[in-house]
Amino acid sequence: MSATNASIETQEGQEENSVTHDELEVELRKLDPRERARLAAALLDSLEELSEDENARLWAVDAERRHDDLLSDVTLGRSTTDVFRDIRERLGG
């Protein structure tokens, strides 16, 4: 979870108390599973509305974050040699 703040805007356009993403997630997890599923579907659908530029920007941001994660902890990555060896073993070859 992230500690980034999210401002909640009222219908009148006024900003309410700032809440962290962690706090928001904690509250949303309290919803009934059906309501959480409905909300998740709506949020996923909203991603389909992104422009190609915004989608590309978000992918770049995520790729950079993953790259930084790998650089900060070498135990997260595996060599291609190990990955392909494991695949061959699992496929029986």
N, C-alpha and C positions, 0 to 999 in steps of 0.2 A: 504494500500500500504506500501511497505517497502522502507526504505532509504538506503538499501544495494547497494554498487557500483557494476556495471557490466562493465567489460572491453570489448570493441568491437575489434575483431581481423580482420585485413584486409586479403585479399586473399594471400598477400605476407607474412603473418604470423607476421606482425608488429602490436603492440598494439596501438590503437587509444586512444583518450581522454576517460577518465573514465566517465561513466554516471551512475546516480542512477537508481534503478529500477523504482522509481516514475517518473523520467524524461522520461525513456523509455516508460513506460505505457502511459503517457500523449501524447507522440508522436504517439504511435501505435493506440491510440483511435481516432486520426485524420484520420486514414485510412477509406476508403469507407467500409461500412458494409460487402460487399462481400469479400473484401480483409481481413478484420478482421476475418471473419468466416473461410476463407481458412487458415489463419495463426493459428487460434485456433485449427483447425482440424490437422494441421501439428504438432503443439506442443503436442497435445494429443496423436497422433500417435507415436511421439518420446518417450513417456513414456512407450509404449508397448515394446520398445527395451531394457529396463532396465533389468539387471540381477536380479535373485531372491534375491541375497544378497543386492543389491542396493535398490530394492523395499522394502525389510524388513527394511533396515536402514532408508529410507525416512518415512515409516509408524511409526517407533519408534520415530523419531525426531518430527513428527506431533503429536503423542500421548503425548509426553513429553510437547510440547508447549501447547496443550489443557489442560493438567493436571495443568501446571503452571498458565494458565489463570483462571482455576477454583479456585485454591488456592489463587490467588491474588484478586479475586472478588467473594465473596460467593453469590452475587445476580445472578450470571450467572447460577448456578446450581439449580435443583429442586429435592426435595425428591422423592424417588420411590413411596411413598404413594400418593403424589399429582399427579404424572404422571399417575399411575394406576387408581386413582379416576377419573381423567379427561377422560381417555380412556373409562372407564365403562359408564360414563355419555354420552359420544358421541355415544357409541354403544347401548345406551338405557338400560343398565343393571345395 
